[in-house]
C-alpha cells in the first residue's frame, strides 16, 4: 500500500492518487503471486469472500494469506501470466 496514510490526505485529489496507487500495488502483488503482501497489506481481517453462492469468512491475516495462496496456486497451470488495468476512474464516495 502507499506509504502515506490515506486518512491524512488533505484533498480529494490526493485521496484519488492514493487509491489509484493502492489498486496498482494490489494488481502487481496479485500478478506476482504475492499472497503474503495481499494478506498483510491489502485485505483487512476479517475478510469476506463471496462466490459460488457461498460466503467465506477469513478471520486473520494469516487466513487471508492462505485463501490467496489457494486462489493463486492453480493460475499458472491455467495459463495466467498477469493482470492488467488499462485505465481507471477513481471516485471517492463520502
N, C-alpha and C positions, 0 to 999 in steps of 0.2 A: 504494500500500500504506500501511498505518498508519505514522505517523511513529515509533512506538515499536518497537524491535527485539523480535520475539516471543521470542527466546532470552533476553531479560532479564526476562520476566514472572515474577511470584512465585507466582501461584496458577493452578489450572485455570480458574477463573472469568475471570481476566484473559486467559488463552490463548483462551478461547471468545469473548470480546469482540473480541480482535484478529483472530481468524479470521473472525468474522462481518463485521467492518469490511472485511477484505480481500476477501471474497466480494462484498460490496455495491459496493466500488470496481471490482472486475473487471466486474460486471454493468453498472455505469454506463459504464465505458470501452467495453465491447462494444457497448452500445446507442448510444453516441455515435460509433462507428466509429473509436475511438482505437487503431489498431494499434500506434502508437508507444508508448503507455502500456503496452499488453499485452506487447509485445516487450521493453520496457526494464525494467518494474517488476513484472510478474506472473509471466511464464514465465522459468525459468532455463535457459539453453542449456547443453548440448544439450537440445532438447525433442523428444519423440516424439509423433507424431500417428498414430492408428490409424483406419482406415476403409476400406470397400470391399475388405476382405481384404488390404490393404497396410499397411505400416509406413513412415512417412516420418520421417527424422531431420533436424532443422534444427540446425546446429552453433553458430551465433552468434545474438546478439540481433537483428542485422540480418536474418538468415534467418527468425527467428521473426516479426519485424515484417512481412516480405514475405509469409509464409504467412497472417497475419491480414489483411493488405491484400487478398490473393486471396480469402480466405474472406468478408470483409465487403463487398467491392465489389458483388456482384450482389444483395445482400439488399434494398436499397430498391426495385429493379425487381420484386422478388418480393412486395412489399407489407409487408416487415418495417419496423416502426416502433421497437420497443424490446423488451427482455426484462424480465420481472418475476419476482421471487421473493416469494411471498406468505407467507413464514414459513419457518423452517428449524430443524432440530435439529442443533446442533453437538455433536459428540462427539470429544474428543481421545483418540486411541489412543496408548498408551505402550508 
